[in-house]
Amino acid sequence: MPHREHRPQEGPSHAHHARSRLATARAWLVTSIGALLFLLFTVTAAMAQQPPPPALHVEAARATGWDDTTPPADGWTPVTLPDSWADRWPGFDGVVWYRLTWEQPAQVREAGLLLHYLNMAGEVSLNGTTISRDESLVEPLTRAWNVPRQWLLAPPLLKPGGTNTLLVRVSGLFAYQAGLGPVSLGTPAAMQAEYAREQFVRRDLQVLGLAVSAAVSAFFAALWLLRRRETAYGWFAVMSVLWLLFGYNQIATSPWPFAGNHSWQALNTSLFLAFSVSYIVFALRFCAWRMPRLEAAALLVALAGVLDLWFTSGQSLPVHRAVWTLVGGLTIIAVNSASIVHALRHRASPMRSLAPFMAVSAATAAHDLLVFTQVIDSNIYYTTMSSYVLLLGMALTQAARFVKSLERIENFNTELIEEVNAAKSELASTLAQQHALELAHARIGERVNLASDLHDGLGGMLVGSIATLERTPANLSAPELLAMLKSLRDDLRLIIEATGRHDGARAFGELLAPLRHRTSQLLDANGIDCRWQVSNLETLELPPSQSLDLLRFLQEALTNVLKHSAGRRVDVAVTRDGAELQLSVRDDGRGFVVDGADKAAGSGLRSLRARARRLGAELQLQSRPGETQLALRMPLVPTA
């Protein structure tokens, strides 16, 4: 029978353990929720037990002069913070006193006080004791408009259970939203947290934006110097530098090097106009557009604004500054809007990567213009803080371009490798075909050379032997026929030795002697007197191929004399003259026409010319009735 696996059944103990673990988990969850609810209830109760911050009663009064050190006795007007006196006292430049009073509960022994900002400079005192004072309360005023202040108030400075008075002396210019910002009173911890937030928004983010602008402007300036044709990068660097100088207004605490804030604001607005022009040119260059008329018009408008700002008197400068600030701000909004529309309409537009960041820039620019025109009751400007958003967009765009360039390079490398491999295959095929052709040509050349050697050697010997047999067939004895056959054998051996494996040099004189003997006998047998002149060949050694070509040259020349000249004498000279070997064959035959000699004489002269070319020698041919001469001059290569 097959074996059956035994599986234990879950008994009551297993089910009991499972129910126990489930109950434990539920109890732990209920306990955790209860502890969390108790903690929330405790915190809420503690916060409810804390007394609310006391209510502040705020009044304001104008001083009679810039140097007033005590508040006026009358003329106090209730105000609400934040307060700007431009509407209440239009055209007033000077000092305004703010008096804040509150009833401090007796059970609260210390409190935190936060003054968000005052514009431009001021002095703060609590219950007659000065707790803060800016460096300059007259022109050039300290530019403290973006500096939050915090104090910890405790006895005897603070009066628990009594009336406390905070006096703020503000020195300002109505054109720049002079007044007092919000004042908060509460626990030290709450005021510390609120002060940290104010410091972060009003100072830290501004400094961060300027630092990023400086770094990015340096980066794109260096990028433009390396790639001059990328003019958009150069204009972006110029734009970033101008924005850096303009944004410094957010953290500057003094109008130095000017003697007043009017000149400082004229410079600041001039930088803003220059920035707007560079922003236009940058957007056009980034889209690879050229609009010289628009650029010239923008430059002329900016130049007119700068001249107007610097030649306007101090009293009317605020109005002109407001107008030109609106012109610059609206220009920036228009450029951002046009770029966004262009990016939406054209998929291939490079602005598509910058469009989201330009949308943020347009929104912050619109907000700041509303703050500048006091439509929004605030003095916090977000454009400087959001400037690094556009810089970040440019950095991301540049990184995307870099990645695309790397991808193009990688694709190019891949295509190049494929093309190189294809070219290598084609080249290998071509080389194989060329090699096959060279082998075929080499075989044909070997056959031609062999045929030429047979023609010039054996052919000449056969012609001579046939001529001898035809002249005196009955007078030839058996030894003479045997000598003819041996001559043919020796000539064939010479061909074999020259075309074989023997590549070493051979003494040319030793090879010439048998040929001289055979040809002399052959010519004498046919009634031709052959005379030889051989000199300086004792030490001449030549490669077998050269020796064979020289011997065949002589043999073919003498065969031609035998076959065609009908002469009675032939003179042969073989001499070595320094680094040159000279061969000469001269007969007294009927001669021939030298022009077109190759065609007239057939293969004999063509063979002579071919051998002269292979030897690198100079061949001279002269012929007239009664005298024909072949001369060969071959340079000798010195041996190592």
C-alpha angles and dihedrals in degrees: 000000000000117000114254118210112236114226118189115233121234106256132197092279093062094050090047092055092049092051090048093054091049092051091049092052091050092050092050092050093049091048093051093049091048093051091050093050090048091051092050091047092050093050092046092049092048091051091047091052091055111094115245117254112273118259117257121225109205127196133170134202134177121243122225096232146006092259100052109133099180128056118251120261095229141015095075115158126192111244138178123233131270090048132182116186095205091098097039097044106017115198094014117141116179141057129339123185120217120198119197119185132180141163110248114211114244094230093057108082098180138021141184122240124198125187107191096200146319126208121253114338133334154165124233126202131175120207090341096313119111111232100170138015131174120229099247124028094175131052121330080047122200107254098228096146094115099040118103118208130206133188137183107223120204137151132320087027091045121052109215112203092017144077116286123199125204115193119196118188109200123193112194152135119250093222091066099050095266114196145084127300129215119307119207128197124190146102117337092244094051092047091048091054092047091047090052090054092048092047091050094051100038101038116007097050090045092052091046091052092050092047092051090047091053094048095046093045089054091048096050092042089056090045090052092048089055094045108031093176090065093081092166089070091052092051091046089054091050090047091050092050092050091048090049091055092044094047092052085080088076094064103025113118097187136040090227129178088031126073094228144021093249092069090044091054091046089056092045093051091046090055089049092054092048089050092053091053093049089047090057093049092046093052091050094047092046089056090045091244129144118205105160094171093053092045092048092048092050091048092050092049091049091047091050090050093050092049091047092051095050097043096045119100120248096253095057096033095094091060093048090045091053092050095049092043088056090049092053094043094048089048091056092047090049093050092049092047093047091048092050092049091048091050091050093049098044119050093193093052114123086219090075090082092049098041097091092049092046089052089058090047091051092049094050091045091053091049093050092049089054090050091047092052089045093240085126113047100230141092098211113112117199100187094086091046093049094045092094088058089069089042089052089051091053091048092050091046091051090047090051090050090049091051091049090049090052090049091050090049091049091048090047090051090050092049090045091052090049092048091047091051090048090048090048091052091048091046092049090051091047092047090049090052091046091049090050090049091048090051090049091047090047091052091047090047091050090050092048091049091047091048090048092049091048090047095048096038114028091022092056093045091048091049090051093046092048090049090052092048092048092049099048110004095157097048096057115105128206093259090053091052089047090052090053092052091047089052089053089049092050091050091051090049090053090055091049093049093048095048097038132085098285103112097162123107118269129204104259093206091060091052093045095054097069091046091049091051096047097044092046091053092046094050093044089051088056095048098259118131108223118195123186132202114190123171140164096009097118095099100027112120121180135178113266093249093055092043090052093048091050093047092046089048090056093041093051092046091052092044089055089051090052095046105036114013102069086203131146101216137038127184119204122192125185112175138159114223110185109292094354135079115211125198124184132179117184127175136176096229132128095279128211142235109282096204108088089006093150092060094040098048098039124215097344099076091037088057091049092052092047092052091048090054092049090050092049087235134142116244122203123188125190125172139170133146108296097016136053123170133186115193126186124189114189124180115228119227110227114243121239 
